[in-house]
Amino acid sequence: MIMGMTITEKILAAHAGVETVQAGDLINARVDIVLSNDITGPVAINEFRKLGATKVFDKERVVMIPDHFSPAKDIKSAEQCKAIRDFAKEQGLTHYYEVGQMGIEHCLLPEIGIVGPGDLVIGADSHTVTYGALGAFATGVGSTDVAAAMATGEVWLRVPETIKVILKGKPENPWVVGKDVILALIGKIGVDGARYQALEFTGEGLEHLSMDSRFSIANMAIEAGAKNGIMAFDEKTRDYVKGRVKRPYIFYHSDPDAKYAEVIEMDLSTLKPQVAFPHIPSNTRDIDKAGDVAIDQVVIGSCTNGRMEDMRTAAKVLKGKKVHPYLRLIVIPGTQAIYQECIKEGIVDIIINAGGVFSTPTCGPCLGGYMGILAKGERAVSTTNRNFVGRMGHPESEVYLASPAIAAATAIQGKISSPEEVR
């Protein structure tokens, strides 16, 4: 008798060429997309050479994006970008995007349809898990694994157990978005609460969350230790991928008798906007319990919250207001297309008129790269995904994670604030 399978198990079984898999199985699986960037790509290329490989398994399925330090901030980062540029040219990669076309990788790939439902995607970046919002199995791996996959088109995996997260109700607070859902979940289960497990999000509450919110949720599954985050398919998923994803794709559903390691229920109707205090994403509080915390810098962007909905939310809060005189506001759209739409909708003008900086797409400040490094003793509210010690600069600086709405309100008030306080 064949046991029921989860979405994750079905995708892995299909890519391993077997009828069924279960948690704990070790498999070799065919990959659909192999991804690296200007930090991890050069390492993967070196390992690829060591293998004696001369050609990637499929030039359509190996993707390289210069986004972490691009446009290059110094000689070292320029050399990193050059390494993947030269490799992409040598191999004739279809999906290499230079600085004028690129975006933050986990914003760009879904936007231009490189990743689709039912895909198996690996990337030498932990936030590759983002693509689970489309119903893909996507996970971060080491650069050595990426090198092997670039050469062979396969990856070795252990099938993870699955935690089912049932989202119930509809957000009653108008500012609650996906970022608040995932921060609340991480606060509940901890940063190792889903270690090497799949987080499967389902329930009627999902229909009240936009695709941009879903990308935020899947993106931060790794902050709970998850191997992958994945969303149940619905009409919003179908509408998003229709006409965007050119390759054939499959929507998978978990079987009614699928086995779960745990089932967690979350009521969206009672959820309040969240803030994760230093120095761990699980140190979360409701916004009304944040207290009086003065802030020096606000960053709105990243692969977590650099999408169009995030830009519009920030502009809605900031319109007609001014950034606090001793605070830096940095807004970074996820892709060039989002940048252009921000120009068309007047969002760039709103940000600049408020006293903020509007940047070309880059990961930049999220990882303490550039475009917003923190000095000793400074505090930042950021829509990024990690707030570890020294994450955005000096080890004695502090990072508070929040949604674009909270970040924008904070930029105006000069302290952690809710949008209700500035409207």
N, C-alpha and C positions, 0 to 999 in steps of 0.2 A: 504493500500500500504506500503510495506517494503522499508524504506529508505536505500540508499547505506551506507556501513560501511567502515571505515578505517581498516588497518591491526590490529591496537591495539584493536579496537572495536570487530573485528571478533574473535580474540584470547580470549578476555574476555567473549564474548557471549558463545563461545564453552565450556569454562571452568565453566561457570555459568549454563550450561545446558539449555540455552534459545535460541530462534531463532535470536533474535536481541537485541542489547543494544544501547544506545545513551549517549552522554556526560551528566554527572550529575547523571546518574542512580547509585543506591547503590546496590551492588551485593555481594553474597557469592560465591566464586569461588574455584574450586579444584586446588591445586597446583601440579606441576610436580616435582619441586625441592625446598627444604628448606635449606638454607645455613647459616652457622655462622663460626666464627673464634675464635682465642684464646683471643680476647678482648671481643667480644660480646657473644660468646658461653656460658661462665660460667653464665652470667646473665640470658640467655635464659633457661639454665638447672635449675637454681634456681626457675624460674617462672613455668617451666614445673612441678617441684615437688609440688609447691604450688597449682597447678590445681588438684593435686591428681592423675596425669597420671603416669602410670608405664611402658608403652610401646609406642614407636613412631608409627605413623600410618603406616609407611612403611620403613623398614631399608634400602631399595634400594634408597630412595628418600630424606633422610636426610643426608646432607653432612657437615662435619666439617674439617676445614683446619687450622693447627697452622702456621700462616704465618707472623703476625705482629711483634711479638717479638721472633720469632723462627729462629735459635737456641736460646734458652732462654738466655736473657742477665743478669738476676739477679734472686733472689729468688722469687720475686713477679710474674715475667713473667713465671718462671718455674711452679709455682702453677697454673697459668692460663692455661698453656698448659696441665698440669696434669689433670685438671678438665675436659677438653674435651676428653682427651685420655681415662680417666676412664669411661666416659659416653659412648663413642664410643665402648669400649670393652664390657661394660654392655649390651648395646643395640644390639651389633653385627652389627654395621653399616658397610655397604659395602664400603662406600666412606669416609673413614678416611685415611689420608696420613701423615705418620710420616715424620720427618725432612729430611730423606734421599730420600724420594719419592715425597715430597710435592713441591709445587711451590706457587707463589703468586696466591691466589685463583682465581682471574679473568683472569689469564693467563692459569692456570691449567685446569679448568673445560671445556673450549672449546677445549683445546688441546687433552684431553683424551676422549672427546665425551660424557660428562655427560649431557651437555645442547644441545638441538637441536631446529630447526625452529618450530614455533608454540607453544613452551612450555610457561608455566606460571611459572616464577621463582621469589621467594622472598628471600632476604638475609638480615641479620642484618649487613649490610655494604652498605653505600650509593652508592658505585660504582658497585653494582650488575647490574646496568643499562648497563654494558658492553655487556651483552649477546644479546642485541638488534641488534647487528651487524649480528647475525645469523637469524634474523627475529623472535626472541622470545620476549614475554612481560616479562621484567625483571625489578624489582624495589627494592629499599632498604626500609626496614621497621624497626621498633623498636624490641628490643629483646623480649618484651612481645608478640608481634604479631608472632614472630618466635616460641615462646614457644607454643602458641595456635595451630599454624600450624603443629608443630611437633606432637602434640597430636591428631589433628583432620583431618589433610590433607586439610584444607580449610583456606581461608583468606577473610576478609571483605575489599572491595575496593569501591571507587567512580570512575566511568568511567571518564577518563580525556578527555578534548577537545584535538584536534590535530592541531599542526602547521606543515604545509607542507614546507619542505626545498628542493627546486629544485636546484640541482647542475648542472651547465652548463659548457660546454667547457672542455678543457684539460689543466692541469698545464703546463705553459710555462717555469716556473722556475724549474730546475731539482731537487731542494732541497725541494720543496713544498710537504708536505705529510698531512695525516689526522689530525695531531696535529695542523697544521697551519689552516686547514679548521675550526676546532671547536673553536680555539682561536679567529679567525676572526669573527665567528658567535656570540660568547659570547661578544666580543667587540662591536658588532653591536646592540644586543638586551639587553645586561646587564645580571647580575647574577640572576635577577628575571624575565627576559623576557619571560620565558616559565614556570612560576610557576604552579605546578600541571597540566602540560599539556604534551602531547606526542610530541616529536620531530621526525617527519617522514622524512627520507632522501631518495630522489629519483632523477631522472633525468639522462641524458646521461653522466654527469660528474662522476657519481658513478662508472662507468665501468673502469675509469682510476685510481681508488683507490684500493689498495690491501686489502686483508682481515685484515692484521695487521693495516693498516691505518683506516679501518672501526671500528675495535675494539677501537682504540684511540678516534674516534669521539663519538661513543656510550658511552664510559667510562666517558666522560666529559659532557654529556648531563645534568647531575645533577648540574654542575657548572652554568648552565643557569636556575636552579630551576626546571627542567623538572621531571615529574614523571617517564618517561622512554624515551629512545631514540631507534629508530627502523629503520632498513634498508629495502628497497624494495628488493625482491628476484631477483637474476640473476644467470648466470652460475658460477660466482666465488663462490657464496654461495653454490651452488649445489656441485661443485668440492671439497669445503672445508669439507662439512659434509659427503660426500659419503665415506662409509667404516669406518668412524670415529664414527658417532653417531649410537649406536646399537638399541635404542628404535625407534618405529615408529615415524615419524615426518610429519608435514604438512607445506607446503609453502602457506602463505596467501598473497593475493593481495588486495590493496584498490580498491573499486568500483569507476567507473568513476564519479558517482554522490555522492560520500562520502562528508560529510560536514567538512570543515576545519575552525578553528577559524581565521587563518591567513595563507598567502602564502608568503614565502620569497625566492627570487632568489639570487644565488651566482654564479659569473663567476670565475671559477677556472683559466682561462687563464690570468687573471690580478692579481691573488693572489700572494703575496710575503711571505716569511717566517716571522713568527710572534714571538714577545716576549711580554709576559704579565708582566708588571712592578708591584712592590708591591703597595698595599697589597690586591689585588683583581684580580681574573682571567679576568675580563672585561677590565682591564687597559692595553689594547694591543696597540702595535705599529709595523709597518713594521720594519724589521731588519735594513734597511738603515736610519731609524729615531731613532735608539736606543741610539746614542751618545756614549760618551767615559765613560763607566761604568766598573771600575775595579772589578774583581771577585776573591773570595778566595777559592770557592769550586764548583765543578761541579758533579752532580749526574745524571747518565744515567741508567734508569731502571723504576721500578714500574708497577702497573697494567695498566698504561697508555702507557708506552713506554719501556717495558722490553721484547719485543718479538724479534724473529729472525731478522726480517727486521731492527729493531732498532739497534741491535748489529752489523749487517753488515754495516749499515750506519756509525755508530761511528768508526768502524775499517777502513772504506774507507777514512775517513777524517784524522784519527790519524796515518795511516800507514807511517812509516818512519819519523814521527815527534816526538817532545818531549813536554811533558806537561810543562807549565810555572813553573819555579823553586819555586815560592811561592804560588802555587795553588794545591789543592787536587782534584784528579779525582777518583771518585768511580763509578764503573760499576757493575750493579746487574742484572743478567739474570732473566727472569720471572719464569723459571722452570728448573728442573734438566736436562730435555731433551734438552732445549736450551743451558744450560751450556755445555753439552756433544758435541753438534754441534759446539759450539764456540771453543772447544778444537780441534775438527777435522779440522775445517776450518782455524785454526791458529789465530783466533781472540783474544784468551786469550794472546797469545804471543805478538800480536801487542799492546794490551792494556798495558801489563806489560813492554814491551820494551819502550813504550812511557812514562812510569813513572806513570801509573795508578794502582789502586787497583781493582782486580776482585773478587767479593764476591759470596758466596753461595746465592741462592734465599731467599729473605726476603723483607717485606715492609719497615722495618728498618727506614731509614732516612726520608721517605716521611711524616710521621706523627710525626717527632721528637722523634722517638723511640730509635734508636741506629744506629751505622755504618755511622755516618755523622752528628752529632749535631753541630749546629752553635753557636759560641760565640758572645758576645755583639759586635755589629758593623760589623760583617762579612756579606758578600753577597754571595749568591749561585745562579747559574743557574742550574735548575733542569728540567728533563723531566717528573716530577710528575704532579699532577692535581690541587694542591691548594697552594696559596702563602699568606695566611692570616697572620696576626701579630703573631709571635711566632710559626708558623706552624712547622718549622724545628729546633727550638731551642730557643735561647734568644729572648725575645720580641723586642729587639732593633736590631735584625738581619733582613736581607732582602732576599726574594726569588723571582727569576725571572723565569717564566715558558717558555720553548721553546722545540723545536724538538731535537732529537739526533744529527742532523747535526750541528745545532747552538751550542748545548752544547759542542760537540767535538771541534769545531773551537774555542770556548771560552776557553776551557782547554789549548789549545796551545798558544793562544794570551794573556791570562791573563785578558782579558776584553771581554765584549759581542761582538761577531764577527760572520761574515758569512763565510762559507766554501771557498768562492771565495778569501778571504783574506789570506788563508793559503796554497792554492794549487799552 
